[in-house]
Amino acid sequence: MATERPEEELSSTPTASGQDSAAMYPGTSPASEGLVERTTDSVFVLAFIANLILVIANASLFVFADWIRWLHDRTPHGGPWREQLAGNVVQVGLIMAITGRLFLGRSIDRFGVRRVWLTMCVLAITAGVLFLTATRFSIVIYLARMMYATGLAGMFTCSAFHIQSQVATHRRTEFLALLGSSGFLGMIGGTQLAQYLLRSVTRDGGPADRFYPLLFQLVLGCLLIHGAIVIRLTWRDPLPSREVPRPTLLVMMRRHWPGMTMLVAMVMGTVFTVPSLYLKRFATHQGLSGIAVFWTVYAITALCVRVASARASQNLGRHRMILIGLTGQGVGLLALVPVQSEYHVIPAAILCGIGHAFLFPSMVSLGSGRFPPEYRGSGTNLTLGFLDLGSALSAPMLGWIIDLRMFSGVGFRPMFTAAGLVALSVAALWYFTHRDSHDHEETGAAN
């Protein structure tokens, strides 16, 4: 059976305390201050808040497909509406983000995480301004989405790389999971804030057209706050050594290819596209009041599971975490098929939340762990890049399933079924190829 190589084979020699020196990570600060060991450390607290604010901004855009429909309806000679249009916009953005990732990891390794992180912030903020000022559907929407997707991908990559570089090797998955818990709080905050804005505007008798400008003001404000925190968080980060030879991404992929973990990343991108892009459209078609219930239950479940299983990589092993994650998300999508009311989404939200809590940290840790410490920025970037690739390929395909004539243009339930079966199929494949695999983090708990 295929076996993942232990990360120690790719890491530097441990120090006397059994921890890798953070100085091996270029462009980070702990070289002079020591490794982060507690969640109360100011570095972790700031990283947590920054990630929370960023996810609030992104989660509030769960109405993005509705916004595209709103712009389309206000555009003269826009033609008939198709659900695939929103998927096309998202796909173009993700293709640009994936293209940017070809240079992102190397840029982190060469210029340091601070410079790259702030550059990505500028891209996302510029996109926020374009979203805020848009009144018609045009090529500007594609351009703005390209900038937003590239900036967002870069910010999440820098955040994941930064926290992994601050902690000991055997605790990377644990701290990555704890940092990710801020994302679940952000999901709750973002969806609830957007839902509150919408209800406030319509309750006061104002036109729904007021909602989208208010929404993008919220998004833009969050992005500005995130950028300010990044400036403070990375203030003391030294520049990386430019004397270290840096091979191209293609060379590093050939040397340190993470294997089937990249397929898992693509599946996670596909699975997450379903609720983030099309669930709101499904709710509109069904006449449901909204999907804030789904995201709230999803996030609370994932947060509780994430905190309770922070050391799961040492107790279960990351290979089992991925199996649990894929299974939970696959069954969760199938649970959306019989939904008839707003509260019927709760079982699906619970299952998808459990799956997310186990899948994301184990996937990123395994994918980036195949790279040596000085190139871990490229490893993290590659893993998240394949997640984006999964979203980019699936977004228009899922919309195409919905638009099929055999489903009268409302094939949401067949789309849920198809996406769920994809996740379960890959879960079965993962089990048969990794059931005898050994994970060094699992043994770390026993030692």
C-alpha positions in Angstrom: 0.0 0.0 0.0 1.1 3.6 -0.6 2.7 5.2 2.4 3.3 8.9 3.0 6.9 9.8 3.9 7.3 11.1 7.5 7.9 14.8 7.7 11.1 14.2 9.7 12.7 12.9 6.5 12.3 16.3 5.0 12.9 18.5 8.1 16.1 19.8 9.7 17.8 18.2 12.6 15.8 18.8 15.8 17.2 20.9 18.6 18.0 19.5 22.0 14.4 20.1 23.1 13.1 18.0 20.3 11.7 21.0 18.4 12.7 22.4 15.0 14.2 25.8 15.0 11.8 28.4 13.7 14.7 30.1 12.1 14.5 27.5 9.3 11.4 29.3 8.1 12.3 32.3 6.1 10.5 35.5 6.6 9.2 34.8 10.1 9.9 36.1 13.5 10.4 33.4 16.1 14.0 32.9 15.3 14.8 35.5 17.9 11.8 35.2 20.2 11.3 31.4 20.5 8.5 29.1 19.3 4.8 29.8 20.1 3.7 27.2 22.7 0.4 28.6 24.1 -2.7 30.0 22.4 -2.5 33.0 24.7 0.7 34.1 22.9 0.3 37.5 21.2 1.4 36.1 17.9 -1.4 33.4 17.9 -4.0 35.8 19.2 -3.3 38.4 16.5 -3.3 35.6 13.8 -6.6 34.3 15.2 -8.2 37.7 15.0 -6.9 38.4 11.6 -8.2 35.1 10.3 -11.6 35.7 12.0 -12.0 39.1 10.3 -11.0 37.7 6.9 -13.5 34.9 7.1 -16.3 37.3 8.2 -15.7 39.2 5.0 -15.7 36.1 2.8 -18.6 34.4 4.5 -20.8 37.4 4.1 -20.5 36.9 0.4 -22.6 33.7 0.5 -25.1 35.8 -1.5 -22.6 36.3 -4.3 -24.7 34.3 -6.9 -27.8 36.4 -5.9 -25.7 39.6 -6.4 -24.7 38.4 -9.9 -28.3 37.8 -10.7 -29.2 41.3 -9.4 -26.5 42.9 -11.6 -27.6 40.8 -14.6 -31.3 41.9 -14.2 -30.1 45.5 -14.1 -28.0 45.2 -17.3 -29.7 46.1 -20.6 -29.6 43.3 -23.2 -28.2 40.9 -20.6 -30.1 37.9 -22.1 -31.8 35.1 -20.2 -30.4 34.2 -16.7 -28.5 31.0 -16.3 -27.2 29.6 -12.9 -24.0 28.7 -14.7 -23.1 32.4 -15.1 -22.3 32.8 -11.4 -20.2 29.6 -11.7 -18.3 31.1 -14.6 -17.5 34.3 -12.7 -16.2 32.2 -9.8 -14.2 30.0 -12.1 -12.4 32.9 -13.9 -11.5 34.2 -10.5 -10.1 30.9 -9.3 -8.2 30.3 -12.5 -6.4 33.6 -11.9 -5.8 32.7 -8.2 -4.4 29.3 -9.3 -2.1 31.1 -11.8 -1.0 33.4 -9.1 -0.1 30.5 -6.9 2.5 29.4 -9.4 4.5 32.4 -8.1 3.0 32.8 -4.6 4.9 30.1 -2.8 8.2 31.0 -4.3 7.5 34.7 -3.5 6.9 33.8 0.2 10.2 31.8 0.3 12.1 34.6 -1.4 10.6 37.9 -0.2 9.1 36.8 3.2 5.6 36.3 4.3 5.1 40.0 5.4 5.6 41.5 1.9 3.5 38.9 0.1 0.7 39.0 2.7 0.4 42.8 2.4 0.4 42.7 -1.4 -2.5 40.2 -1.3 -4.3 42.5 1.1 -4.0 45.4 -1.4 -5.4 43.2 -4.2 -8.4 42.1 -2.2 -9.1 45.7 -1.0 -9.0 46.9 -4.6 -11.5 44.2 -5.6 -13.8 45.3 -2.7 -13.9 48.8 -4.0 -14.8 47.5 -7.5 -17.6 45.4 -6.0 -18.9 48.3 -4.0 -19.1 50.6 -7.0 -20.6 48.1 -9.5 -24.1 48.7 -10.8 -24.2 46.6 -14.0 -22.8 43.2 -15.0 -19.8 43.7 -17.1 -16.2 42.6 -17.6 -15.3 44.6 -14.5 -17.0 41.9 -12.4 -14.7 39.3 -13.8 -11.7 41.5 -13.2 -12.8 42.2 -9.6 -13.4 38.6 -8.9 -10.0 37.7 -10.3 -8.4 40.2 -8.0 -10.5 39.1 -5.0 -9.8 35.4 -5.5 -6.1 36.0 -5.9 -5.9 38.2 -2.9 -8.0 35.9 -0.7 -6.0 32.8 -1.7 -2.8 34.6 -0.9 -4.0 35.9 2.5 -5.2 32.4 3.6 -1.9 30.8 2.3 0.2 33.4 4.2 -1.8 32.9 7.3 -1.5 29.1 7.2 2.2 29.3 6.4 2.9 31.9 9.1 1.3 30.0 12.0 3.0 26.7 10.9 6.4 28.5 11.0 5.8 29.7 14.5 5.4 26.3 16.2 7.3 23.0 16.7 7.0 20.5 13.8 5.0 18.0 15.8 2.4 20.6 16.8 1.8 22.2 13.4 -1.5 20.3 12.7 -2.7 21.2 16.2 -2.1 24.9 15.9 -3.3 25.0 12.3 -6.6 23.4 13.6 -6.9 25.9 16.4 -6.3 28.8 14.1 -8.9 27.4 11.7 -11.4 27.5 14.5 -11.5 31.2 14.0 -12.8 30.6 10.6 -15.9 28.8 12.0 -16.6 31.8 14.2 -16.2 34.0 11.1 -18.7 31.8 9.2 -21.3 32.5 11.9 -20.5 36.2 12.0 -20.4 36.8 8.3 -23.6 35.0 7.4 -25.5 36.4 10.3 -24.3 39.9 9.6 -25.3 39.6 5.9 -28.7 38.2 6.9 -29.2 41.0 9.5 -28.4 43.7 6.9 -30.8 42.2 4.4 -33.6 41.9 6.9 -33.0 45.4 8.3 -33.2 46.9 4.9 -36.4 45.1 3.9 -38.0 45.5 7.3 -37.6 49.3 7.2 -39.5 49.4 3.9 -36.4 50.3 1.9 -35.6 48.7 -1.5 -33.5 45.5 -1.4 -31.1 47.4 -3.8 -29.7 49.1 -0.7 -28.5 45.8 0.7 -25.6 45.1 -1.7 -23.8 48.5 -1.1 -24.1 48.0 2.6 -22.8 44.4 2.3 -19.7 45.5 0.3 -19.0 48.3 2.8 -18.9 45.6 5.4 -16.6 43.5 3.3 -14.3 46.4 2.5 -14.1 47.4 6.2 -13.1 43.9 7.3 -10.4 43.7 4.6 -8.9 47.0 5.8 -8.9 45.8 9.5 -7.3 42.5 8.4 -4.5 44.4 6.6 -3.9 46.6 9.7 -3.5 43.5 11.9 -1.1 41.9 9.4 1.1 45.0 9.6 1.3 44.6 13.4 1.6 40.8 13.3 4.5 40.7 10.9 6.2 43.8 12.1 9.4 42.1 13.4 9.6 39.4 10.7 13.1 39.3 9.2 13.7 39.1 5.5 14.6 35.6 4.2 18.1 34.8 3.1 18.4 35.2 -0.7 21.5 33.0 -0.8 19.4 29.9 -0.5 18.9 28.4 -3.9 15.2 28.2 -4.8 14.1 25.7 -7.4 11.0 26.4 -9.5 7.6 25.2 -8.3 7.6 22.5 -11.0 10.9 21.1 -9.8 9.7 21.1 -6.2 6.4 19.4 -7.2 8.5 16.7 -8.8 10.7 16.2 -5.8 8.2 16.6 -3.0 4.8 15.6 -4.7 2.3 15.1 -1.9 0.5 12.3 -3.7 -3.2 11.7 -3.3 -3.5 14.5 -0.8 -3.8 16.8 -3.8 -6.9 14.9 -5.0 -8.4 15.3 -1.5 -7.8 19.0 -1.7 -9.6 19.2 -5.1 -12.6 17.3 -3.6 -12.7 19.6 -0.7 -12.8 22.6 -3.1 -15.7 20.9 -4.9 -17.6 20.1 -1.7 -17.3 23.7 -0.3 -18.4 25.2 -3.6 -21.9 23.7 -3.1 -23.0 25.6 0.0 -20.9 28.7 -0.6 -22.2 29.4 -4.1 -25.4 27.4 -4.9 -27.1 26.7 -1.5 -28.5 30.3 -1.4 -29.9 29.9 -4.9 -31.5 26.6 -3.8 -33.0 28.4 -0.8 -34.4 31.1 -3.1 -35.9 28.4 -5.4 -37.5 26.6 -2.5 -38.8 29.8 -1.0 -36.8 29.4 2.2 -36.0 32.5 4.3 -32.3 32.0 4.0 -29.3 29.8 4.8 -27.9 31.5 7.9 -29.2 28.4 9.9 -27.0 26.1 7.8 -23.8 28.2 8.2 -24.4 28.8 11.9 -24.9 25.1 12.7 -22.1 24.2 10.3 -19.7 26.6 12.1 -20.7 25.7 15.6 -20.4 22.0 14.9 -17.0 22.4 13.2 -15.7 24.7 16.0 -16.7 22.3 18.8 -15.2 19.3 16.9 -12.1 21.2 16.1 -11.4 22.3 19.7 -12.3 18.9 21.1 -10.1 17.1 18.6 -7.2 19.6 18.5 -4.7 16.7 19.1 -6.5 14.3 16.7 -3.5 14.2 14.5 -1.6 12.6 17.4 -4.4 10.3 18.5 -6.0 9.2 15.3 -3.4 10.2 12.7 -3.9 12.5 9.8 -4.8 9.7 7.3 -7.8 8.7 9.4 -8.7 12.4 9.9 -8.9 12.8 6.1 -11.1 9.6 5.8 -13.5 10.9 8.5 -13.6 14.4 6.8 -14.4 13.1 3.3 -17.1 10.8 4.6 -18.7 13.5 6.7 -18.8 16.0 3.9 -20.0 13.5 1.3 -22.9 12.2 3.5 -23.7 15.9 4.5 -24.2 16.9 0.8 -26.5 13.9 0.3 -28.5 15.0 3.3 -29.4 18.2 1.4 -31.4 16.3 -1.1 -34.6 15.9 0.9 -34.6 19.4 2.3 -38.0 21.1 2.2 -37.7 23.7 4.9 -35.1 26.0 6.4 -34.5 23.7 9.5 -34.2 20.6 7.4 -30.6 21.7 6.6 -29.5 21.1 10.2 -28.4 17.4 9.7 -26.5 18.3 6.6 -24.8 21.2 8.3 -23.7 19.0 11.3 -22.2 16.4 9.0 -20.5 18.9 6.7 -19.1 20.8 9.8 -17.7 17.6 11.2 -16.1 16.8 7.9 -14.5 20.2 7.5 -13.1 20.2 11.1 -11.2 17.0 10.4 -10.4 17.4 6.7 -8.8 20.9 6.4 -5.9 20.8 8.9 -4.9 17.2 8.1 -4.9 17.9 4.4 -2.8 21.1 4.7 -0.4 19.5 7.1 0.1 16.4 5.0 0.5 18.3 1.8 2.9 21.0 3.1 4.8 18.5 5.3 6.3 16.8 2.2 8.3 19.9 1.6 11.5 20.8 3.6 11.0 23.7 6.1 12.7 26.3 3.9 10.2 25.6 1.1 7.1 25.0 3.2 5.5 28.2 1.9 5.5 26.5 -1.5 4.1 23.3 0.0 1.2 25.1 1.8 0.5 27.2 -1.4 0.5 24.1 -3.6 -2.0 22.3 -1.3 -4.4 25.3 -1.2 -3.9 25.8 -4.9 -5.3 22.3 -5.6 -8.3 23.2 -3.3 -8.9 26.3 -5.5 -8.5 24.1 -8.6 -11.2 21.8 -7.4 -13.5 24.8 -6.9 -12.6 26.3 -10.3 -13.4 23.1 -12.2 -16.5 22.2 -10.2 -18.3 25.7 -10.0 -19.5 25.8 -13.7 -20.0 22.0 -13.8 -22.3 22.1 -10.8 -24.2 25.0 -12.4 -24.4 23.1 -15.6 -26.0 20.2 -13.8 -28.6 22.6 -12.3 -29.3 24.1 -15.7 -29.8 20.7 -17.5 -33.0 20.6 -19.5 -33.9 17.2 -18.1 -34.2 18.9 -14.7 -36.1 21.9 -16.0 -33.2 24.2 -15.1 -33.7 23.6 -11.3 -31.6 20.5 -10.8 -30.3 21.4 -7.4 -31.0 18.0 -5.9 -29.2 16.0 -8.6 -26.3 18.4 -8.1 -26.2 17.7 -4.4 -26.2 14.0 -5.1 -23.4 14.2 -7.7 -21.1 16.2 -5.4 -21.8 14.0 -2.4 -21.0 10.8 -4.4 -17.7 12.3 -5.6 -16.6 12.9 -2.0 -17.6 9.4 -0.9 -15.9 7.8 -3.9 -12.6 9.5 -3.0 -13.1 8.6 0.6 -13.3 4.9 -0.4 -10.2 5.3 -2.6 -8.3 7.0 0.2 -9.2 4.1 2.6 -8.0 1.4 0.3 -4.7 3.2 -0.5 -3.9 4.4 3.0 -5.3 1.9 5.4 -1.8 0.6 6.3 -0.1 4.0 6.1 1.9 5.3 9.0 1.7 8.9 10.3 4.6 10.1 12.5 2.3 12.6 14.3 0.2 9.7 15.5 3.2 8.1 17.2 4.3 11.5 18.6 1.5 11.3 21.1 2.6 7.9 22.3 6.3 8.9 22.8 
